[in-house]
Amino acid sequence: MKSSSDDVGNIKNQIDSFAKEENKVSFDPHVTLVTKINSQEKANDILDQIKKEKITVTFDRICEGESYFQRLYLTASDNIPFNNLVINLESWPSLWVPHLSLYYGNELPKSYNSTNFDNLIPTTITFDTLELYKTGPTVSEWKEITTLSLG
């Protein structure tokens, strides 16, 4: 899911800064709702089941993860809006925790210091777009498949 606002612009600037500093590919701010879609049929089924409504979420924590795609990210104390979007999908709820990634990598960015993020959190974002991407281990090869505006 994606959004457009001044807060999103600040987050995008931070993502770009970390990517440049660490010689990595940047990415747009987003929250991944579903992973491991392996066919067009499954993609269509999931898109049919996800509620097509805008959601507003306040991200209020910065977290350090252990995996490459969840190394540094923002989370929300209240994930109910995200969970409500995917609640009807097969095998949900799951251990998935909605998050907005700031950096992908094996190590934290050299300039990272959690006290530097007082200007990013808390941040309230309204998500108004649902996008389907073909992804993989190489961010520069991600490809948009379709985009839906949320009403």
C-alpha positions as CSV (number, residue, x, y, z in Angstrom):
1,M,0.0,0.0,0.0
2,K,1.2,3.5,-0.8
3,S,0.3,7.0,0.2
4,S,1.2,10.6,-0.7
5,S,1.8,13.3,1.9
6,D,4.5,15.5,3.4
7,D,5.2,12.8,6.0
8,V,5.7,10.3,3.3
9,G,8.1,12.7,1.6
10,N,10.1,12.9,4.8
11,I,10.2,9.1,5.0
12,K,11.2,8.8,1.3
13,N,14.0,11.3,1.9
14,Q,15.3,9.1,4.8
15,I,15.1,5.9,2.7
16,D,17.0,7.6,-0.1
17,S,19.6,8.9,2.3
18,F,20.3,5.5,3.8
19,A,20.3,3.9,0.3
20,K,22.8,6.4,-1.0
21,E,25.0,6.2,2.1
22,E,25.2,2.4,1.9
23,N,25.3,2.2,-2.0
24,K,21.9,0.4,-2.2
25,V,18.9,0.8,-4.4
26,S,16.2,3.0,-2.9
27,F,12.5,2.1,-2.8
28,D,9.2,3.9,-2.3
29,P,7.6,4.0,1.1
30,H,5.1,1.2,1.3
31,V,3.5,-1.5,3.6
32,T,3.5,-5.0,2.2
33,L,0.2,-6.7,2.8
34,V,0.7,-10.1,1.1
35,T,3.7,-12.0,0.0
36,K,4.5,-15.1,-2.0
37,I,1.8,-14.7,-4.7
38,N,2.9,-17.2,-7.3
39,S,0.2,-17.0,-10.1
40,Q,-2.0,-14.4,-11.8
41,E,-5.0,-16.5,-10.5
42,K,-3.9,-16.1,-6.9
43,A,-3.2,-12.4,-7.4
44,N,-6.7,-11.8,-8.8
45,D,-8.2,-13.8,-5.9
46,I,-6.3,-11.8,-3.3
47,L,-7.2,-8.5,-5.0
48,D,-10.8,-9.4,-5.0
49,Q,-10.8,-10.2,-1.3
50,I,-8.9,-7.2,0.0
51,K,-11.1,-4.3,1.1
52,K,-10.8,-1.4,-1.2
53,E,-10.9,1.4,1.3
54,K,-8.4,4.0,2.4
55,I,-6.9,3.5,5.8
56,T,-5.1,5.8,8.2
57,V,-2.4,4.5,10.5
58,T,-0.1,6.2,13.0
59,F,3.5,4.8,12.9
60,D,4.9,5.4,16.4
61,R,7.9,3.1,16.8
62,I,11.2,2.5,14.9
63,C,12.3,-1.1,15.0
64,E,15.5,-3.0,14.1
65,G,14.9,-6.5,12.6
66,E,17.2,-9.4,11.9
67,S,16.2,-10.1,8.3
68,Y,17.4,-8.3,5.1
69,F,13.9,-6.9,4.2
70,Q,13.0,-6.1,7.8
71,R,16.3,-4.5,8.9
72,L,15.0,-1.1,9.9
73,Y,11.4,-0.1,9.8
74,L,8.5,1.8,11.4
75,T,5.6,0.0,13.1
76,A,2.3,1.1,14.6
77,S,1.0,0.2,18.0
78,D,-2.5,-0.2,16.4
79,N,-2.3,-2.5,13.4
80,I,-6.1,-3.1,13.3
81,P,-6.6,-1.1,10.1
82,F,-4.1,-3.2,8.2
83,N,-5.4,-6.5,9.8
84,N,-8.9,-5.6,8.7
85,L,-7.8,-5.3,5.1
86,V,-6.4,-8.8,5.0
87,I,-8.6,-10.6,7.5
88,N,-10.7,-12.4,4.9
89,L,-7.6,-13.9,3.1
90,E,-6.9,-17.6,3.5
91,S,-4.4,-18.4,6.4
92,W,-4.9,-15.0,8.0
93,P,-4.4,-13.7,10.7
94,S,-0.7,-14.7,10.7
95,L,2.5,-13.8,12.3
96,W,2.9,-10.9,9.8
97,V,3.4,-7.5,11.4
98,P,2.6,-4.6,9.2
99,H,5.6,-2.3,8.8
100,L,7.0,0.5,6.7
101,S,10.6,-0.3,5.8
102,L,13.3,2.4,6.0
103,Y,16.2,0.3,5.0
104,Y,17.0,-3.1,3.5
105,G,20.3,-4.7,4.4
106,N,22.2,-7.2,6.4
107,E,23.6,-4.6,8.7
108,L,22.1,-1.3,10.0
109,P,23.2,1.8,8.0
110,K,26.3,3.4,9.4
111,S,24.6,6.7,10.2
112,Y,21.6,5.1,11.9
113,N,20.9,6.3,15.4
114,S,17.3,5.8,16.7
115,T,17.4,9.2,18.5
116,N,17.6,10.8,15.0
117,F,14.0,9.8,14.2
118,D,12.1,12.1,16.4
119,N,11.2,14.0,13.2
120,L,9.7,10.9,11.6
121,I,7.6,9.4,14.4
122,P,4.9,9.6,15.3
123,T,3.6,10.0,11.7
124,T,0.1,9.5,10.6
125,I,-0.3,8.3,7.0
126,T,-3.5,7.7,4.9
127,F,-2.9,4.9,2.4
128,D,-4.9,5.5,-0.7
129,T,-3.3,3.1,-3.3
130,L,-3.0,-0.6,-3.5
131,E,-0.3,-1.9,-5.8
132,L,0.7,-5.4,-6.9
133,Y,4.4,-5.9,-7.7
134,K,6.5,-8.8,-8.9
135,T,9.3,-8.8,-6.4
136,G,12.3,-10.8,-5.6
137,P,15.7,-10.6,-3.8
138,T,16.9,-7.7,-6.1
139,V,15.0,-4.5,-5.4
140,S,16.0,-2.9,-8.7
141,E,14.2,-5.7,-10.6
142,W,10.8,-5.2,-8.8
143,K,8.1,-4.5,-11.4
144,E,4.6,-3.0,-10.9
145,I,1.8,-5.3,-12.2
146,T,-1.3,-3.2,-11.4
147,T,-2.4,-0.3,-9.2
148,L,-5.8,0.3,-7.6
149,S,-7.0,3.6,-6.0
150,L,-8.7,3.0,-2.7
151,G,-12.0,4.8,-2.1
